[in-house]
Amino acid sequence: MSRPSDEFALLIEAGSPVRLDLARNLLEEAGIPCVVHTGDFDVAELGVAAHAALRHGDLFVPHAALEEARAVLARAWG
């Protein structure tokens, strides 16, 4: 999968939708901007549930916040 832009660094690769949502919420609470990016996929063909089960996304944060984001997730998840 490609990056949303060169300003962002990959934090979680091919994460499940639940894991990405949890991470996104933790990072947003810590004031760290993040972007979830999934490949292009036609949701209409299979429906939302199938899309979520089949398409895992990547979570990106700004390069400057990468270490802080890793620390936030490490504190939350061990």
C-alpha positions in Angstrom: 0.0 0.0 0.0 1.2 3.5 -0.7 1.6 6.3 1.8 -1.0 9.0 2.0 1.8 11.5 1.6 5.6 11.8 2.2 4.8 13.7 5.4 3.6 10.5 7.1 5.4 7.5 8.5 3.9 4.0 8.7 3.0 3.0 12.3 0.9 -0.1 11.8 0.9 -2.2 8.7 -2.0 -4.3 7.6 -3.9 -3.9 10.9 -7.3 -5.3 11.5 -10.1 -2.7 11.5 -10.6 -3.1 15.2 -6.9 -2.7 16.0 -6.6 0.4 13.8 -9.7 2.0 15.3 -8.3 1.4 18.9 -4.9 2.8 17.9 -6.5 5.8 16.1 -8.6 6.6 19.2 -5.6 6.3 21.5 -3.5 8.6 19.3 -6.2 11.1 18.9 -6.7 11.3 22.7 -2.9 11.9 22.9 -3.2 14.7 20.4 -1.3 12.8 17.7 -2.8 13.2 14.2 -3.1 10.0 12.2 -4.5 8.6 8.9 -5.9 5.2 8.2 -5.3 4.2 4.6 -6.6 1.2 2.8 -6.2 0.2 -0.8 -8.9 1.0 -3.3 -11.7 -1.5 -3.1 -15.3 -1.4 -4.3 -17.4 -1.7 -1.1 -20.6 -2.0 -3.1 -19.6 -5.4 -4.6 -19.3 -7.2 -1.2 -20.7 -4.9 1.4 -19.2 -3.2 4.4 -18.8 -6.3 6.6 -16.9 -8.2 3.8 -14.8 -5.1 3.1 -13.8 -4.8 6.7 -12.9 -8.5 7.0 -10.9 -8.6 3.7 -9.2 -5.3 3.6 -6.8 -4.4 6.4 -5.4 -0.9 6.4 -2.3 0.9 7.4 -2.0 3.6 10.1 0.2 6.6 9.4 1.4 9.4 11.7 3.5 12.4 10.9 7.3 11.6 10.9 7.8 14.0 13.8 5.3 12.1 15.9 6.3 8.6 15.1 8.3 7.8 18.3 5.7 9.4 20.5 2.9 7.4 18.8 4.9 4.2 19.4 5.2 5.1 23.0 1.5 5.8 23.4 0.6 2.4 21.9 3.3 0.6 24.0 1.9 2.1 27.2 -1.6 1.1 26.3 -0.9 -2.3 24.9 2.3 -3.3 26.7 
